[in-house]
Amino acid sequence: MAYESKAVARRRKLRDALITAAERTIAAEGLRGLKARELAYKVGCAVGAIYNVVTDLDDLIFAVNALTLEQLEKTLTVAAHDPDPQADAVKTLVHLGLAYTDYAAAHTPRWRALFDHRLPEGREIPTWYMANLHRLFVYIEEPLHKLAPAMMPARRALLARSMFSAVHGMVIIGLEEKLQHLPLPVLREQVTVMVTALARGLTQDAGK
């Protein structure tokens, strides 16, 4: 086991504490509640000490959003594995859409942080973070492959992203009180109708 100096251990401990504090703040208040001074107070360090372990608050947001993606992936994993042996690909896609809807409704501030985070001009999203994000689309691609096995992989990947965008658009509008807030049961019903229609349409196209 590699030796870890006391200085390195302190930095790691502070970074972990900052991520935990940032995660709790975002889960409760969203990105608007994330302030360096308040984080420093919560973990018991000077404001300047924060930037000894992270580059800026964007790094902390990426770390928290990565944890959110992990939670979301676990949710989708459960949704994708239906215990019913007769479950078909259409049903799987509906389960995925509803799982995404339920997660967004139950964890709205941290879910919105995935999409509300904006980087300064010229700064790119880390490749490791993009890899985590893209892994979620595989859950959609797998049932799409069952529905249209002859579809080229590149087109299937694009369709998975389009289907995600359709569900995401319904969810974000449905949960937005200023636009068209929908009770969760109504939103779930509408997501079911939309995903079912898209999936069955794809099945019909594949059979031509």
MODELLER restraints for C-alpha pairs under 7 A, 6 or more apart:
rsr = mdl.restraints
at = mdl.atoms
rsr.add(forms.Gaussian(group=physical.xy_distance, feature=features.Distance(at['CA:11:A'], at['CA:53:A']), mean=6.04, stdev=0.5))
rsr.add(forms.Gaussian(group=physical.xy_distance, feature=features.Distance(at['CA:15:A'], at['CA:53:A']), mean=5.87, stdev=0.5))
rsr.add(forms.Gaussian(group=physical.xy_distance, feature=features.Distance(at['CA:17:A'], at['CA:43:A']), mean=6.29, stdev=0.5))
rsr.add(forms.Gaussian(group=physical.xy_distance, feature=features.Distance(at['CA:18:A'], at['CA:39:A']), mean=6.80, stdev=0.5))
rsr.add(forms.Gaussian(group=physical.xy_distance, feature=features.Distance(at['CA:18:A'], at['CA:43:A']), mean=6.60, stdev=0.5))
rsr.add(forms.Gaussian(group=physical.xy_distance, feature=features.Distance(at['CA:19:A'], at['CA:60:A']), mean=6.04, stdev=0.5))
rsr.add(forms.Gaussian(group=physical.xy_distance, feature=features.Distance(at['CA:19:A'], at['CA:63:A']), mean=6.79, stdev=0.5))
rsr.add(forms.Gaussian(group=physical.xy_distance, feature=features.Distance(at['CA:19:A'], at['CA:64:A']), mean=6.48, stdev=0.5))
rsr.add(forms.Gaussian(group=physical.xy_distance, feature=features.Distance(at['CA:21:A'], at['CA:39:A']), mean=6.51, stdev=0.5))
rsr.add(forms.Gaussian(group=physical.xy_distance, feature=features.Distance(at['CA:21:A'], at['CA:42:A']), mean=6.90, stdev=0.5))
rsr.add(forms.Gaussian(group=physical.xy_distance, feature=features.Distance(at['CA:22:A'], at['CA:34:A']), mean=6.72, stdev=0.5))
rsr.add(forms.Gaussian(group=physical.xy_distance, feature=features.Distance(at['CA:22:A'], at['CA:39:A']), mean=6.95, stdev=0.5))
rsr.add(forms.Gaussian(group=physical.xy_distance, feature=features.Distance(at['CA:22:A'], at['CA:60:A']), mean=6.93, stdev=0.5))
rsr.add(forms.Gaussian(group=physical.xy_distance, feature=features.Distance(at['CA:23:A'], at['CA:64:A']), mean=5.44, stdev=0.5))
rsr.add(forms.Gaussian(group=physical.xy_distance, feature=features.Distance(at['CA:25:A'], at['CA:33:A']), mean=6.32, stdev=0.5))
rsr.add(forms.Gaussian(group=physical.xy_distance, feature=features.Distance(at['CA:25:A'], at['CA:34:A']), mean=6.37, stdev=0.5))
rsr.add(forms.Gaussian(group=physical.xy_distance, feature=features.Distance(at['CA:26:A'], at['CA:33:A']), mean=6.70, stdev=0.5))
rsr.add(forms.Gaussian(group=physical.xy_distance, feature=features.Distance(at['CA:26:A'], at['CA:34:A']), mean=6.75, stdev=0.5))
rsr.add(forms.Gaussian(group=physical.xy_distance, feature=features.Distance(at['CA:26:A'], at['CA:109:A']), mean=6.37, stdev=0.5))
rsr.add(forms.Gaussian(group=physical.xy_distance, feature=features.Distance(at['CA:26:A'], at['CA:110:A']), mean=5.61, stdev=0.5))
rsr.add(forms.Gaussian(group=physical.xy_distance, feature=features.Distance(at['CA:27:A'], at['CA:107:A']), mean=7.00, stdev=0.5))
rsr.add(forms.Gaussian(group=physical.xy_distance, feature=features.Distance(at['CA:27:A'], at['CA:109:A']), mean=5.47, stdev=0.5))
rsr.add(forms.Gaussian(group=physical.xy_distance, feature=features.Distance(at['CA:27:A'], at['CA:110:A']), mean=4.85, stdev=0.5))
rsr.add(forms.Gaussian(group=physical.xy_distance, feature=features.Distance(at['CA:28:A'], at['CA:109:A']), mean=6.60, stdev=0.5))
rsr.add(forms.Gaussian(group=physical.xy_distance, feature=features.Distance(at['CA:29:A'], at['CA:109:A']), mean=6.26, stdev=0.5))
rsr.add(forms.Gaussian(group=physical.xy_distance, feature=features.Distance(at['CA:30:A'], at['CA:109:A']), mean=4.52, stdev=0.5))
rsr.add(forms.Gaussian(group=physical.xy_distance, feature=features.Distance(at['CA:30:A'], at['CA:110:A']), mean=5.93, stdev=0.5))
rsr.add(forms.Gaussian(group=physical.xy_distance, feature=features.Distance(at['CA:30:A'], at['CA:113:A']), mean=6.26, stdev=0.5))
rsr.add(forms.Gaussian(group=physical.xy_distance, feature=features.Distance(at['CA:31:A'], at['CA:113:A']), mean=6.09, stdev=0.5))
rsr.add(forms.Gaussian(group=physical.xy_distance, feature=features.Distance(at['CA:36:A'], at['CA:47:A']), mean=6.38, stdev=0.5))
rsr.add(forms.Gaussian(group=physical.xy_distance, feature=features.Distance(at['CA:37:A'], at['CA:47:A']), mean=5.75, stdev=0.5))
rsr.add(forms.Gaussian(group=physical.xy_distance, feature=features.Distance(at['CA:40:A'], at['CA:46:A']), mean=5.77, stdev=0.5))
rsr.add(forms.Gaussian(group=physical.xy_distance, feature=features.Distance(at['CA:40:A'], at['CA:47:A']), mean=5.32, stdev=0.5))
rsr.add(forms.Gaussian(group=physical.xy_distance, feature=features.Distance(at['CA:65:A'], at['CA:114:A']), mean=5.87, stdev=0.5))
rsr.add(forms.Gaussian(group=physical.xy_distance, feature=features.Distance(at['CA:66:A'], at['CA:129:A']), mean=6.77, stdev=0.5))
rsr.add(forms.Gaussian(group=physical.xy_distance, feature=features.Distance(at['CA:68:A'], at['CA:110:A']), mean=6.95, stdev=0.5))
rsr.add(forms.Gaussian(group=physical.xy_distance, feature=features.Distance(at['CA:69:A'], at['CA:133:A']), mean=6.91, stdev=0.5))
rsr.add(forms.Gaussian(group=physical.xy_distance, feature=features.Distance(at['CA:73:A'], at['CA:136:A']), mean=6.32, stdev=0.5))
rsr.add(forms.Gaussian(group=physical.xy_distance, feature=features.Distance(at['CA:75:A'], at['CA:99:A']), mean=6.52, stdev=0.5))
rsr.add(forms.Gaussian(group=physical.xy_distance, feature=features.Distance(at['CA:76:A'], at['CA:96:A']), mean=5.96, stdev=0.5))
rsr.add(forms.Gaussian(group=physical.xy_distance, feature=features.Distance(at['CA:76:A'], at['CA:99:A']), mean=6.39, stdev=0.5))
rsr.add(forms.Gaussian(group=physical.xy_distance, feature=features.Distance(at['CA:79:A'], at['CA:95:A']), mean=5.43, stdev=0.5))
rsr.add(forms.Gaussian(group=physical.xy_distance, feature=features.Distance(at['CA:79:A'], at['CA:96:A']), mean=5.53, stdev=0.5))
rsr.add(forms.Gaussian(group=physical.xy_distance, feature=features.Distance(at['CA:79:A'], at['CA:99:A']), mean=6.36, stdev=0.5))
rsr.add(forms.Gaussian(group=physical.xy_distance, feature=features.Distance(at['CA:80:A'], at['CA:92:A']), mean=5.75, stdev=0.5))
rsr.add(forms.Gaussian(group=physical.xy_distance, feature=features.Distance(at['CA:80:A'], at['CA:95:A']), mean=6.92, stdev=0.5))
rsr.add(forms.Gaussian(group=physical.xy_distance, feature=features.Distance(at['CA:80:A'], at['CA:96:A']), mean=6.40, stdev=0.5))
rsr.add(forms.Gaussian(group=physical.xy_distance, feature=features.Distance(at['CA:80:A'], at['CA:139:A']), mean=7.00, stdev=0.5))
rsr.add(forms.Gaussian(group=physical.xy_distance, feature=features.Distance(at['CA:89:A'], at['CA:143:A']), mean=4.79, stdev=0.5))
rsr.add(forms.Gaussian(group=physical.xy_distance, feature=features.Distance(at['CA:89:A'], at['CA:146:A']), mean=6.39, stdev=0.5))
rsr.add(forms.Gaussian(group=physical.xy_distance, feature=features.Distance(at['CA:89:A'], at['CA:147:A']), mean=6.48, stdev=0.5))
rsr.add(forms.Gaussian(group=physical.xy_distance, feature=features.Distance(at['CA:90:A'], at['CA:196:A']), mean=6.32, stdev=0.5))
rsr.add(forms.Gaussian(group=physical.xy_distance, feature=features.Distance(at['CA:90:A'], at['CA:199:A']), mean=5.72, stdev=0.5))
rsr.add(forms.Gaussian(group=physical.xy_distance, feature=features.Distance(at['CA:92:A'], at['CA:143:A']), mean=6.77, stdev=0.5))
rsr.add(forms.Gaussian(group=physical.xy_distance, feature=features.Distance(at['CA:93:A'], at['CA:140:A']), mean=6.73, stdev=0.5))
rsr.add(forms.Gaussian(group=physical.xy_distance, feature=features.Distance(at['CA:93:A'], at['CA:143:A']), mean=6.72, stdev=0.5))
rsr.add(forms.Gaussian(group=physical.xy_distance, feature=features.Distance(at['CA:93:A'], at['CA:195:A']), mean=6.88, stdev=0.5))
rsr.add(forms.Gaussian(group=physical.xy_distance, feature=features.Distance(at['CA:94:A'], at['CA:192:A']), mean=5.71, stdev=0.5))
rsr.add(forms.Gaussian(group=physical.xy_distance, feature=features.Distance(at['CA:94:A'], at['CA:195:A']), mean=5.88, stdev=0.5))
rsr.add(forms.Gaussian(group=physical.xy_distance, feature=features.Distance(at['CA:94:A'], at['CA:196:A']), mean=6.53, stdev=0.5))
rsr.add(forms.Gaussian(group=physical.xy_distance, feature=features.Distance(at['CA:97:A'], at['CA:167:A']), mean=6.52, stdev=0.5))
rsr.add(forms.Gaussian(group=physical.xy_distance, feature=features.Distance(at['CA:97:A'], at['CA:191:A']), mean=6.67, stdev=0.5))
rsr.add(forms.Gaussian(group=physical.xy_distance, feature=features.Distance(at['CA:98:A'], at['CA:188:A']), mean=6.14, stdev=0.5))
rsr.add(forms.Gaussian(group=physical.xy_distance, feature=features.Distance(at['CA:98:A'], at['CA:191:A']), mean=6.90, stdev=0.5))
rsr.add(forms.Gaussian(group=physical.xy_distance, feature=features.Distance(at['CA:101:A'], at['CA:171:A']), mean=6.16, stdev=0.5))
rsr.add(forms.Gaussian(group=physical.xy_distance, feature=features.Distance(at['CA:101:A'], at['CA:188:A']), mean=6.95, stdev=0.5))
rsr.add(forms.Gaussian(group=physical.xy_distance, feature=features.Distance(at['CA:104:A'], at['CA:111:A']), mean=5.69, stdev=0.5))
rsr.add(forms.Gaussian(group=physical.xy_distance, feature=features.Distance(at['CA:137:A'], at['CA:160:A']), mean=6.25, stdev=0.5))
rsr.add(forms.Gaussian(group=physical.xy_distance, feature=features.Distance(at['CA:137:A'], at['CA:161:A']), mean=6.71, stdev=0.5))
rsr.add(forms.Gaussian(group=physical.xy_distance, feature=features.Distance(at['CA:140:A'], at['CA:160:A']), mean=5.56, stdev=0.5))
rsr.add(forms.Gaussian(group=physical.xy_distance, feature=features.Distance(at['CA:141:A'], at['CA:156:A']), mean=6.35, stdev=0.5))
rsr.add(forms.Gaussian(group=physical.xy_distance, feature=features.Distance(at['CA:141:A'], at['CA:157:A']), mean=6.25, stdev=0.5))
rsr.add(forms.Gaussian(group=physical.xy_distance, feature=features.Distance(at['CA:141:A'], at['CA:160:A']), mean=5.59, stdev=0.5))
rsr.add(forms.Gaussian(group=physical.xy_distance, feature=features.Distance(at['CA:144:A'], at['CA:156:A']), mean=6.98, stdev=0.5))
rsr.add(forms.Gaussian(group=physical.xy_distance, feature=features.Distance(at['CA:147:A'], at['CA:202:A']), mean=6.98, stdev=0.5))
rsr.add(forms.Gaussian(group=physical.xy_distance, feature=features.Distance(at['CA:147:A'], at['CA:203:A']), mean=5.60, stdev=0.5))
rsr.add(forms.Gaussian(group=physical.xy_distance, feature=features.Distance(at['CA:148:A'], at['CA:203:A']), mean=6.68, stdev=0.5))
rsr.add(forms.Gaussian(group=physical.xy_distance, feature=features.Distance(at['CA:148:A'], at['CA:206:A']), mean=5.64, stdev=0.5))
rsr.add(forms.Gaussian(group=physical.xy_distance, feature=features.Distance(at['CA:167:A'], at['CA:191:A']), mean=6.56, stdev=0.5))
rsr.add(forms.Gaussian(group=physical.xy_distance, feature=features.Distance(at['CA:173:A'], at['CA:179:A']), mean=6.39, stdev=0.5))
rsr.add(forms.Gaussian(group=physical.xy_distance, feature=features.Distance(at['CA:173:A'], at['CA:180:A']), mean=6.04, stdev=0.5))
rsr.add(forms.Gaussian(group=physical.xy_distance, feature=features.Distance(at['CA:173:A'], at['CA:181:A']), mean=6.87, stdev=0.5))
rsr.add(forms.Gaussian(group=physical.xy_distance, feature=features.Distance(at['CA:174:A'], at['CA:180:A']), mean=5.67, stdev=0.5))
rsr.add(forms.Gaussian(group=physical.xy_distance, feature=features.Distance(at['CA:174:A'], at['CA:181:A']), mean=4.74, stdev=0.5))
rsr.add(forms.Gaussian(group=physical.xy_distance, feature=features.Distance(at['CA:174:A'], at['CA:182:A']), mean=4.97, stdev=0.5))
rsr.add(forms.Gaussian(group=physical.xy_distance, feature=features.Distance(at['CA:174:A'], at['CA:187:A']), mean=6.36, stdev=0.5))
rsr.add(forms.Gaussian(group=physical.xy_distance, feature=features.Distance(at['CA:175:A'], at['CA:181:A']), mean=5.19, stdev=0.5))
rsr.add(forms.Gaussian(group=physical.xy_distance, feature=features.Distance(at['CA:175:A'], at['CA:182:A']), mean=6.42, stdev=0.5))
